[in-house]
Amino acid sequence: MTTPPSDPTTAPGRPPVVDRATWQAARDELLVREKAHTREGDAIAAARRRLPVVEFDATTEVVGPDGPVPFLDLFRGRDELVVYKHMWHDGAPHQGQCEGCTVNAWHLRDTAYAQARGVSFAVLTTGRWEEVAPYVEFMGYAQPWYSVRDVAEPVGGDMGFITCFLRDGDRAFLTYSTTGRGNEAAAGTFGLLDMTPRGRGEAWEDNPEGWPEGRHSCWYWRSDVDGNPTWGPTSRPVPQWTRPGATPVETLGRHGHH
């Protein structure tokens, strides 16, 4: 296969066309920055492992399929535990639940490798268990879910974060919690999109001139039955359309939507 001739012109929304050697030189230049980014990430992880910890009452009860259980049970005999704190809209139907938390919970459906490393995983939410249980069944989630309604931090409290815990016998400690975009570590789709020519398609991204205009953040997290992105009353969090029995809707059934 012959290499096409170089085409230095740039069509709207498309990078310049070059030969393979020119591409490789540009790729190698970017690789230097990528490697530095990786090493800095390793250094941050090392600092994270050196954070102090906060002890809390390991007998604090959470509610799951077997009723109230002490938080210590979530470790399932392991020494480390990662939880995702899933936001909840009381009384809303399945399609009205948090689309951002769906992003994370959906990506974390299988945590077999964490368990192989000796780290347990669970999802916590402030929803009432009688509402949470049918939602978990509808979504097909296999992770252990628990209601932490009216439970104080660090077990309960604010939702929407990944939080890590350490067990020492019958004692439990808070070790780390994400903020904001720190949750992206759990959702591999973001990393894949960041590798593509047009990224996430969001307005905040720094794109070359002539690229398609970005849309509001997270615009593709909800869609209608035809797959069109929308945050309106006919939408569901995207993965819900894969679930048996998911039908077109006309309301999100939560405050602020009609």
C-alpha positions as CSV (number, residue, x, y, z in Angstrom):
1,M,0.0,0.0,0.0
2,T,1.5,3.3,-1.0
3,T,1.4,6.4,1.2
4,P,-0.9,9.1,-0.1
5,P,0.8,12.4,-0.9
6,S,0.9,15.0,1.7
7,D,-2.0,17.5,1.7
8,P,-1.2,20.4,4.0
9,T,-4.6,22.0,3.5
10,T,-7.2,21.7,6.3
11,A,-10.8,21.1,5.5
12,P,-13.3,22.5,8.0
13,G,-13.5,20.1,11.0
14,R,-10.6,18.0,9.8
15,P,-6.9,18.0,10.7
16,P,-4.3,18.4,8.0
17,V,-3.5,15.3,5.9
18,V,0.2,14.4,6.0
19,D,2.4,11.4,5.2
20,R,3.0,8.7,7.9
21,A,6.5,10.0,8.8
22,T,5.2,13.5,9.5
23,W,2.3,12.0,11.5
24,Q,4.7,9.9,13.5
25,A,6.9,12.9,14.4
26,A,3.9,14.8,15.7
27,R,2.7,11.7,17.6
28,D,6.1,11.2,19.2
29,E,6.2,14.9,20.3
30,L,2.8,14.5,22.0
31,L,4.0,11.2,23.6
32,V,6.5,13.1,25.6
33,R,3.7,15.1,27.2
34,E,1.6,12.0,27.7
35,K,4.4,10.2,29.5
36,A,4.9,13.2,31.8
37,H,1.2,13.3,32.5
38,T,1.4,9.6,33.4
39,R,4.3,10.0,35.7
40,E,2.6,13.0,37.4
41,G,-0.5,10.8,37.9
42,D,1.7,8.1,39.5
43,A,3.2,10.8,41.9
44,I,-0.3,12.0,42.8
45,A,-1.4,8.4,43.5
46,A,1.6,8.0,45.7
47,A,0.6,11.1,47.7
48,R,-3.0,9.8,47.9
49,R,-1.7,6.7,49.5
50,R,-0.1,8.8,52.2
51,L,-3.2,10.8,53.1
52,P,-4.3,10.5,56.8
53,V,-7.5,8.7,57.6
54,V,-10.6,9.3,59.6
55,E,-12.1,6.7,61.9
56,F,-15.9,6.3,62.1
57,D,-18.3,3.9,63.7
58,A,-18.1,0.7,61.7
59,T,-21.3,-0.6,63.2
60,T,-23.3,2.2,61.4
61,E,-26.2,0.4,59.8
62,V,-27.1,0.6,56.1
63,V,-30.1,-1.1,54.4
64,G,-29.8,-3.7,51.7
65,P,-31.6,-6.7,50.4
66,D,-31.2,-8.5,53.7
67,G,-32.4,-5.5,55.8
68,P,-30.2,-3.4,58.0
69,V,-26.5,-4.5,58.2
70,P,-23.5,-2.9,59.8
71,F,-21.2,-1.0,57.4
72,L,-18.4,-3.4,58.2
73,D,-20.3,-6.1,56.3
74,L,-19.7,-4.1,53.0
75,F,-16.0,-5.1,53.2
76,R,-17.1,-8.7,52.8
77,G,-14.0,-9.8,54.7
78,R,-11.6,-7.7,52.7
79,D,-9.5,-4.9,54.0
80,E,-10.4,-2.3,51.4
81,L,-13.7,-1.0,50.1
82,V,-14.6,1.4,47.3
83,V,-18.1,2.8,47.1
84,Y,-20.0,4.9,44.6
85,K,-22.4,7.3,46.2
86,H,-25.4,7.4,43.9
87,M,-27.7,10.4,44.0
88,W,-31.5,9.7,44.2
89,H,-34.7,11.6,43.4
90,D,-37.4,10.4,45.8
91,G,-40.5,9.2,44.1
92,A,-39.2,9.6,40.6
93,P,-39.6,6.7,38.0
94,H,-36.6,4.9,36.7
95,Q,-36.1,7.4,33.8
96,G,-36.1,10.3,36.3
97,Q,-33.1,9.1,38.3
98,C,-29.7,10.7,38.1
99,E,-28.1,10.5,34.6
100,G,-24.6,11.5,35.9
101,C,-24.7,8.7,38.5
102,T,-25.9,6.3,35.9
103,V,-22.7,7.1,33.9
104,N,-20.6,5.9,36.9
105,A,-22.7,3.0,38.1
106,W,-23.1,1.6,34.6
107,H,-19.3,1.7,34.0
108,L,-18.8,0.0,37.4
109,R,-21.1,-3.0,36.8
110,D,-18.3,-5.4,36.9
111,T,-15.6,-4.9,39.5
112,A,-14.1,-8.4,39.4
113,Y,-10.5,-7.1,39.0
114,A,-10.8,-4.9,42.0
115,Q,-12.1,-7.9,44.0
116,A,-9.2,-10.0,42.7
117,R,-6.9,-7.3,44.1
118,G,-8.7,-7.6,47.5
119,V,-10.9,-4.5,47.1
120,S,-14.7,-4.8,47.6
121,F,-17.2,-2.5,45.9
122,A,-20.7,-1.3,46.7
123,V,-23.1,1.4,45.7
124,L,-24.7,3.6,48.4
125,T,-27.7,5.9,47.8
126,T,-30.0,8.0,49.9
127,G,-33.1,6.5,48.3
128,R,-35.5,4.5,50.3
129,W,-34.7,0.8,49.9
130,E,-38.3,0.0,48.7
131,E,-37.6,2.4,45.7
132,V,-34.0,1.4,45.2
133,A,-34.5,-2.3,44.9
134,P,-36.8,-2.3,41.8
135,Y,-34.5,0.2,40.2
136,V,-31.5,-2.0,40.7
137,E,-33.5,-4.9,39.2
138,F,-34.6,-2.9,36.3
139,M,-31.0,-1.7,35.5
140,G,-29.7,-5.3,35.8
141,Y,-27.0,-4.2,38.3
142,A,-25.1,-7.0,40.0
143,Q,-23.2,-4.8,42.4
144,P,-24.4,-4.7,46.0
145,W,-26.5,-1.6,46.7
146,Y,-27.4,-0.2,50.0
147,S,-29.6,2.7,51.2
148,V,-27.9,5.2,53.5
149,R,-30.9,7.4,54.0
150,D,-30.5,9.6,57.1
151,V,-27.0,8.1,57.7
152,A,-24.3,10.6,58.6
153,E,-21.0,11.1,56.8
154,P,-18.7,9.5,55.8
155,V,-21.1,6.6,55.1
156,G,-24.0,8.9,54.1
157,G,-23.9,12.6,53.4
158,D,-23.4,14.1,50.0
159,M,-23.8,11.8,47.0
160,G,-22.2,11.7,43.6
161,F,-18.7,10.7,44.7
162,I,-16.3,7.7,44.7
163,T,-15.1,7.1,48.3
164,C,-12.6,4.7,49.7
165,F,-12.4,3.0,53.0
166,L,-9.9,0.8,55.0
167,R,-10.7,-1.9,57.5
168,D,-8.5,-2.9,60.4
169,G,-10.3,-5.7,62.2
170,D,-13.6,-4.3,63.5
171,R,-12.5,-0.7,62.9
172,A,-13.2,1.3,59.7
173,F,-11.6,4.4,58.3
174,L,-12.3,7.0,55.5
175,T,-9.2,7.3,53.3
176,Y,-10.2,9.2,50.2
177,S,-13.1,10.8,48.3
178,T,-13.3,12.3,44.8
179,T,-14.7,15.7,44.0
180,G,-16.2,16.8,40.7
181,R,-14.4,15.4,37.7
182,G,-12.5,13.0,39.9
183,N,-15.3,10.5,39.2
184,E,-14.1,10.2,35.6
185,A,-11.5,7.6,36.7
186,A,-14.4,5.2,36.9
187,A,-15.9,5.9,33.5
188,G,-13.6,4.6,30.7
189,T,-15.7,6.1,28.0
190,F,-14.4,9.6,28.8
191,G,-10.8,8.5,28.2
192,L,-11.8,6.9,24.9
193,L,-13.6,10.0,23.8
194,D,-10.6,12.1,24.7
195,M,-8.6,10.1,22.2
196,T,-10.9,10.7,19.3
197,P,-10.5,13.6,16.9
198,R,-13.6,15.5,18.1
199,G,-13.4,14.5,21.8
200,R,-16.6,14.7,23.9
201,G,-18.3,17.3,21.7
202,E,-18.7,19.7,24.6
203,A,-18.4,23.5,24.4
204,W,-15.7,23.8,27.1
205,E,-13.2,21.8,25.1
206,D,-10.2,23.5,23.4
207,N,-10.7,22.5,19.8
208,P,-9.0,23.6,16.5
209,E,-10.7,26.3,14.5
210,G,-13.4,25.0,12.2
211,W,-14.4,22.1,14.5
212,P,-18.1,21.5,15.0
213,E,-19.4,23.7,17.7
214,G,-19.5,22.0,21.0
215,R,-22.7,21.4,23.0
216,H,-23.4,21.8,26.7
217,S,-21.6,19.5,29.1
218,C,-23.0,16.0,29.3
219,W,-25.4,16.5,26.4
220,Y,-25.2,12.8,25.4
221,W,-26.0,11.4,28.8
222,R,-29.8,11.2,28.1
223,S,-31.6,10.3,24.9
224,D,-35.1,9.7,23.6
225,V,-36.4,6.4,22.2
226,D,-34.9,7.2,18.8
227,G,-31.4,7.8,20.2
228,N,-31.6,11.6,19.9
229,P,-29.8,13.3,22.8
230,T,-32.2,15.3,24.9
231,W,-32.7,16.2,28.5
232,G,-36.4,16.7,28.0
233,P,-39.4,14.7,29.5
234,T,-39.1,12.1,26.7
235,S,-35.6,11.1,27.7
236,R,-33.9,8.4,29.8
237,P,-30.3,7.9,30.9
238,V,-28.8,6.3,27.8
239,P,-28.2,2.8,29.1
240,Q,-31.8,2.4,30.2
241,W,-32.9,1.9,26.5
242,T,-30.9,-1.4,26.6
243,R,-33.1,-2.7,29.5
244,P,-36.0,-5.0,28.8
245,G,-39.3,-3.2,29.2
246,A,-37.9,0.3,28.7
247,T,-40.6,2.2,26.9
248,P,-41.0,5.7,25.5
249,V,-41.8,8.2,28.3
250,E,-43.4,11.6,28.6
251,T,-42.2,12.7,32.1
252,L,-39.2,12.5,34.3
253,G,-41.4,12.6,37.3
254,R,-39.2,14.8,39.3
255,H,-39.2,18.4,40.5
256,G,-38.4,20.9,37.8
257,H,-39.6,18.8,34.9
258,H,-43.1,18.5,33.3
